[in-house]
Amino acid sequence: MFMSNVFGDYLTNMIEERGLTIRELSRRSGVDASQISRMISSERTIMPETIVKLARGLGRPAAEVFCAVVDITLAEKDPQYLALRGMFEAMDPKDRQTILDMMQFLLSK
């Protein structure tokens, strides 16, 4: 998935806000520390499953991390967004992965 410099800034800010190190985020998320460093410097693309892992490690919604990856603004107060987020979070993990796979496919076109 394409990644902008905005995501590197977002990731750096989230790490700092939470008082984490890259190594600690790596431990919490299961994403290799060198991979996280390359994401921060925009040298690494990010897969949907990595978004979910990073979100878990940061304690943030996956939708927020996804929006940072594709450089769009998250409208948390938008009722449609909240409804979609609720449906996504209520899904079975396998169904969520299917949705993430479809998003990856669509964004790669």
N, C-alpha and C positions, 0 to 999 in steps of 0.2 A: 504494500500500500504506500502511495506517495506520502512523503512527510515533509512538512515545511519547517523553516526555522522557528516558527511560532511554537511548534511542539517542543523543540529543544528548550525554549524559554519557559514554556509551561512546566515541563518536567523539572527544570532547575528550580523554579519557584516553589513547586510542590515539595521537592526534597528539602529546600531551605525552610519553608513554612512549618514542616513537620519535624524539623530538627534531625533529619536523617542524613546518612551518608549514602553514596551510591552502593557501597557494599551492603549496608543495612536494607536498602530497598531491594537489592538483589536477593537477599535472604528471605525477605517477606514475600516477594513476588514469585520467586523461582526463575527469574530472568537473569542471565549471566551479567555480571557487573561490566564486563567489557562491551557487551551488547548495549547496555544502558548508556554507557559513555559515548558510544557511536551514535545512538539516537539523539543524545543531547547536542552533539556536533553536526547533526543531520547527515551523517555518513552511513546510516543504516535505515533500511525500510522496516516497517512494522507490520506484523501480521495480526489479524483480528484476535486470535487467541492470546497474543502478547498484550493487546489492549486490556483484555479482561484480567490477565495476571498483574499488570502494572496497576490497574484500578484497585484491585484487591490489596496489593502491597501499599498503595497510597491511602487506602481507606476512602476512595472517591468513587462515585458512580461510573460505570463503564461508559455510559453515554457522554459524560463530561470529557473523559480521556479521548474517546473517539472524536468528539468535536474539536479538541485541540490538535489531534493528528491531521485532520482534514481542513483545519483553519476556518471553522465556522463558529459562530457564537451560539452558546447554549442558552436557550430561552427557558430557564427553569420555572418561570411563572406562567408560561404558555399552557393553557389547559390541555391542548392537544398533545403537547410534549409530555405533560405529566401522565396523561392517559396511556400513551404509547410506552413510556418508561415503566409504568405499573404493569402493563401487559408483558413486557419483555422480562422484567424481574420475576414475574409469576410463572414464567415458562419453565418447563423441564430443561435441565442443562443441555441435553441433546438437541432440543428444539432451538435453544439459544444459539448453539454452535451452527446449526443450519442457517439461521438468520445471518450470523456473522460471515459465514461462507458466501452467502448470496451477496452481502454488502461488498465483500472483497472482490467478487467477480464483477459486480456492477461498476465499482470504482476503478477497476483495472482497464476498463473499456474507454 
